[in-house]
Amino acid sequence: MNNNNTTPFVATHPGELVRDEMRERGLTQKQLAVLAGLSPTIVSEVVRAKRSVTEEIAASLEKALGIPVVMWLNLQSQYDHDTAEQHESVIVTIPVSDRNLLRDLSRKFGWACML
């Protein structure tokens, strides 16, 4: 069976690559901020996955780290896509014999279900 669903269990934010690059290069967030011409707050928010990598941030990261803008934007786009897929509703078909159990569980945990 060929399953083309390759959405990761946890989406990877581009900030993880920023953090890895900083570690490999021995840079602090403040040092990267200076090299990139960004505020330390912006660098911190990207590293903590609290801010998306915009075109402006991507250009600044390219200047500081030499990693092309298109790569940063592709990573952000993939993160956004994976995150959206992980939040989609799940539709499950339950055999008639298990519906009472499902109803009880849905009440207990506040799940939305149609029986």
C-alpha positions as CSV (number, residue, x, y, z in Angstrom):
1,M,0.0,0.0,0.0
2,N,1.4,3.4,-1.0
3,N,0.5,6.1,1.5
4,N,1.5,9.6,0.3
5,N,0.4,11.3,3.5
6,T,3.7,12.6,4.8
7,T,2.5,15.2,7.3
8,P,4.8,15.0,10.3
9,F,3.4,14.4,13.7
10,V,4.8,17.8,14.8
11,A,5.3,20.6,12.3
12,T,8.9,22.1,12.2
13,H,9.0,25.9,12.5
14,P,11.9,27.6,10.7
15,G,13.0,29.0,14.0
16,E,14.4,25.5,14.8
17,L,16.8,25.9,11.9
18,V,17.7,29.4,13.1
19,R,18.4,27.9,16.6
20,D,20.5,25.1,15.1
21,E,22.5,27.5,12.9
22,M,23.2,29.8,15.9
23,R,24.4,26.8,17.9
24,E,26.7,25.6,15.1
25,R,28.1,29.0,14.6
26,G,28.4,29.9,18.3
27,L,26.1,32.9,18.0
28,T,23.8,34.3,20.7
29,Q,20.4,35.7,19.8
30,K,21.7,39.2,20.4
31,Q,24.7,38.6,18.0
32,L,22.4,37.2,15.3
33,A,20.1,40.2,15.7
34,V,23.0,42.5,15.1
35,L,24.3,40.6,12.1
36,A,20.8,40.4,10.6
37,G,19.8,43.9,11.4
38,L,16.8,42.7,13.4
39,S,15.6,43.5,16.9
40,P,16.5,40.9,19.5
41,T,12.8,40.5,20.2
42,I,12.1,39.4,16.6
43,V,15.0,36.9,16.7
44,S,13.7,35.5,20.0
45,E,10.2,35.2,18.7
46,V,11.3,33.4,15.5
47,V,13.5,31.0,17.5
48,R,10.6,30.3,19.9
49,A,8.2,29.8,17.0
50,K,6.1,32.7,18.1
51,R,6.6,34.7,14.9
52,S,6.5,33.6,11.3
53,V,9.4,34.2,8.9
54,T,8.3,37.0,6.6
55,E,10.1,38.1,3.4
56,E,11.8,40.8,5.4
57,I,13.0,38.5,8.1
58,A,14.1,35.9,5.5
59,A,16.2,38.6,3.8
60,S,17.7,39.5,7.1
61,L,18.5,35.9,7.9
62,E,20.1,35.4,4.4
63,K,22.3,38.4,5.1
64,A,23.4,37.1,8.4
65,L,23.6,33.3,7.8
66,G,24.0,33.0,4.0
67,I,20.9,30.8,3.8
68,P,18.7,31.9,0.8
69,V,15.5,33.8,1.3
70,V,13.6,31.2,-0.8
71,M,14.6,28.5,1.7
72,W,13.3,30.4,4.7
73,L,10.1,31.1,2.9
74,N,9.7,27.5,1.8
75,L,10.3,26.3,5.4
76,Q,7.6,28.8,6.7
77,S,5.2,27.7,4.0
78,Q,5.7,24.0,4.8
79,Y,5.3,24.7,8.5
80,D,2.0,26.6,7.8
81,H,0.8,23.8,5.6
82,D,1.7,21.0,8.1
83,T,0.1,23.0,11.0
84,A,-3.1,23.4,9.0
85,E,-3.3,19.7,8.1
86,Q,-2.7,18.8,11.8
87,H,-5.7,20.9,12.8
88,E,-8.2,19.4,10.3
89,S,-11.2,17.5,11.6
90,V,-10.9,13.7,11.8
91,I,-13.9,11.7,10.5
92,V,-14.2,8.2,11.9
93,T,-16.9,5.6,11.1
94,I,-17.8,3.7,14.2
95,P,-19.7,0.3,14.1
96,V,-23.2,0.4,15.5
97,S,-22.2,-1.8,18.4
98,D,-19.6,0.8,19.6
99,R,-21.8,3.9,19.4
100,N,-22.9,3.9,23.0
101,L,-19.2,3.8,24.0
102,L,-18.5,6.7,21.6
103,R,-21.4,8.7,22.9
104,D,-20.2,8.3,26.5
105,L,-16.6,9.2,25.6
106,S,-17.8,12.2,23.6
107,R,-19.7,13.5,26.5
108,K,-16.9,13.0,28.9
109,F,-14.2,14.7,26.8
110,G,-16.4,17.2,25.0
111,W,-15.9,15.7,21.5
112,A,-18.2,16.7,18.7
113,C,-19.8,13.7,17.1
114,M,-22.8,12.9,15.0
115,L,-24.5,9.6,15.8
